[in-house]
Amino acid sequence: MRALLAATLAVAALACGTSVGSPATQDAESPVEVEAPVPEAVPCTEIDWRRALTTFEGTPCAWVLEDGDDARVELSQAIETSSPRAGVMPAPCERVRCVFRGRETAVGPLIEVEVAAADSEIPSGVWLGMVEGDALSFVDLWDDAGDPIFDDGISIGPPHTLAPYDCEGTLALFAQSRVPGIETGTAPAMLQAREGPVSAASGSELPRARCSPISLALP
């Protein structure tokens, strides 16, 4: 009887694909999970608020636009190894107060500059600062944008403006209407002639259909 019972158990074990008394091999075949190393955080430096014209969020540390000597400005990140990008402040800002704001975008950091007007909350001019190589340059977005529009005797700026666009990683400027609710017609030919990539290395042919507007709080 015992021999018959042992034979029966052996047959049943073979049918289930497991030998009697043999340990399971599932744990041995399971892959070993290895934790990925955590990247070391980049230490951000302190900001000199006495010289800062504006600061804005960046990766991995904030961007800082600082006032320099002889109407020069420098843009850098709050990192010890950051190399500043130097440029010349927009000419109107040497005479009147300007408001600086910035934003990190897919085409690099951009600086919006509003030139204060004496008799209106609408600025008398709007410039855009951008990084190209190791330099910081500014372009007048309202130049050649048409005669100013007046509301109750107060200028509210030109009917059109150049605006920044992301063209598959390349920064470009295109003309667009800037006064909601007012029919402004076609942008002036001289303003349209300034459209295209801001970098000469990108060439002049850059279809607007391949570009998407960059969201900035432009007036």
C-alpha positions in Angstrom: 0.0 0.0 0.0 2.8 2.4 0.9 4.6 1.7 -2.4 1.4 2.3 -4.3 0.8 5.7 -2.5 4.4 6.9 -3.1 4.1 6.0 -6.8 0.8 7.9 -7.0 2.3 11.0 -5.5 5.3 10.9 -7.8 3.0 10.7 -10.9 0.9 13.6 -9.6 4.0 15.7 -9.1 5.3 15.0 -12.6 1.9 16.0 -14.0 2.1 19.4 -12.3 5.7 19.9 -13.6 7.2 20.0 -10.1 9.4 17.3 -8.5 8.5 16.1 -5.1 10.7 17.8 -2.5 12.4 20.2 -5.0 12.4 23.9 -4.1 10.6 26.4 -6.3 12.8 28.3 -8.7 10.6 31.4 -9.3 12.4 33.7 -6.8 15.8 32.8 -8.3 14.6 33.7 -11.9 13.0 37.1 -10.9 15.0 40.1 -12.2 16.8 42.1 -9.5 15.6 45.7 -9.4 18.4 48.3 -9.2 17.6 51.8 -8.1 18.7 54.5 -10.4 21.2 57.0 -8.9 19.6 60.3 -7.8 21.2 63.2 -9.6 23.0 65.6 -7.4 21.2 68.9 -6.9 22.9 72.0 -8.4 23.6 74.5 -5.6 22.1 77.9 -6.5 23.9 81.1 -5.4 22.6 84.1 -3.6 21.1 87.0 -5.7 22.4 90.5 -5.4 19.1 92.3 -5.2 20.8 95.7 -5.2 21.8 95.3 -8.9 18.9 93.0 -10.1 16.6 94.6 -12.6 14.5 91.5 -12.7 14.6 87.8 -11.7 12.6 84.9 -13.1 12.4 81.1 -12.7 14.9 79.0 -14.6 16.2 75.4 -14.7 18.0 74.6 -12.5 18.3 78.0 -10.9 16.8 81.4 -11.4 17.8 83.9 -14.1 19.0 87.3 -13.0 19.3 90.5 -15.1 21.7 92.9 -13.5 22.4 96.6 -14.1 26.1 97.1 -15.1 28.2 100.1 -15.9 27.9 102.4 -18.9 24.3 101.4 -19.8 25.3 97.7 -19.9 23.3 94.8 -18.5 24.2 91.2 -17.8 22.0 88.1 -17.8 23.1 85.1 -15.9 21.8 82.2 -13.8 22.3 82.0 -10.1 25.0 79.3 -10.4 28.6 79.6 -9.6 29.7 78.3 -13.0 27.3 80.5 -15.0 28.8 82.8 -17.6 27.0 86.1 -17.9 25.6 87.3 -21.3 26.3 91.0 -21.6 24.5 93.5 -23.7 23.6 97.2 -24.0 20.4 98.4 -22.4 17.7 99.7 -24.8 18.5 103.4 -25.6 15.2 104.8 -24.1 16.0 103.1 -20.8 19.0 105.4 -20.4 16.6 108.4 -20.2 13.4 107.2 -18.7 12.2 104.4 -16.4 11.8 100.9 -17.8 10.1 97.8 -16.5 11.9 94.5 -17.0 10.3 91.1 -17.0 11.6 87.7 -18.0 10.6 84.2 -18.8 12.5 81.0 -19.6 11.2 79.5 -22.9 12.0 76.6 -25.3 14.1 79.0 -27.3 16.0 80.4 -24.3 15.4 83.2 -21.8 13.5 86.2 -23.0 13.4 89.7 -21.5 10.4 92.0 -22.0 11.2 95.7 -21.6 8.4 98.3 -21.3 9.4 101.9 -21.6 7.3 104.0 -19.3 5.2 106.8 -20.8 4.7 110.2 -19.0 0.9 110.5 -19.6 -0.4 106.9 -20.0 -0.3 103.5 -18.4 0.4 102.1 -21.9 4.2 102.1 -22.4 5.8 104.4 -25.0 7.8 101.5 -26.4 8.3 97.7 -26.0 11.6 95.9 -26.5 12.5 92.2 -26.4 15.8 90.9 -25.0 17.2 87.6 -26.2 20.4 85.5 -25.9 22.5 84.7 -29.0 25.7 82.9 -28.2 27.4 84.7 -25.4 25.7 88.0 -26.0 22.4 89.6 -24.9 20.7 91.8 -27.5 17.5 93.8 -27.6 15.1 94.6 -30.5 12.4 97.3 -30.7 9.1 95.5 -31.3 7.2 98.7 -32.1 9.6 100.2 -34.6 8.0 100.6 -38.0 4.7 99.3 -36.5 2.6 102.2 -37.7 1.3 105.5 -36.3 0.1 105.4 -32.7 -3.6 105.0 -32.0 -5.2 107.6 -29.7 -8.1 107.0 -27.2 -9.5 110.1 -25.5 -6.4 111.9 -26.6 -4.0 109.4 -25.0 -1.7 107.3 -27.1 -2.2 103.6 -26.7 0.6 102.6 -29.0 0.9 101.4 -32.6 -1.8 99.1 -34.1 0.8 96.3 -34.8 3.8 94.8 -33.1 6.4 92.1 -33.7 5.9 89.1 -31.4 8.2 86.2 -30.6 7.5 82.7 -32.1 9.1 79.3 -31.5 9.9 77.8 -34.9 11.0 74.3 -34.0 13.5 75.5 -31.5 14.5 78.7 -33.4 13.4 82.2 -32.2 11.6 84.3 -34.8 9.6 87.5 -34.9 6.4 88.0 -36.8 4.0 90.9 -37.1 0.6 90.8 -35.5 -2.2 93.1 -34.4 -2.0 94.3 -30.8 -5.2 96.3 -30.1 -8.2 94.0 -29.4 -11.5 95.2 -30.9 -10.0 97.6 -33.3 -9.7 96.9 -37.1 -6.0 97.5 -37.8 -5.7 96.1 -41.3 -2.5 94.7 -42.7 0.7 95.3 -40.9 3.0 98.0 -42.5 5.3 96.7 -45.2 8.4 97.9 -43.2 7.3 95.9 -40.2 6.7 92.8 -42.3 10.2 93.2 -43.8 11.6 92.7 -40.2 9.9 89.3 -39.8 11.9 86.1 -39.6 14.5 84.4 -37.4 16.5 86.7 -35.1 19.7 84.7 -35.8 21.3 85.2 -39.1 22.6 81.6 -38.9 19.0 80.3 -39.2 18.6 81.9 -42.7 15.7 84.1 -43.8 13.3 81.4 -45.0 11.2 80.2 -42.1 7.5 79.6 -42.8 5.2 80.9 -40.2 3.1 77.8 -40.4 5.9 75.8 -38.7 6.0 78.3 -35.8 3.9 78.7 -32.6 3.6 82.0 -30.6 5.4 82.3 -27.3 3.2 83.4 -24.5 4.5 86.7 -23.1 2.5 89.5 -21.4 3.2 92.0 -24.1 1.1 95.1 -24.0 
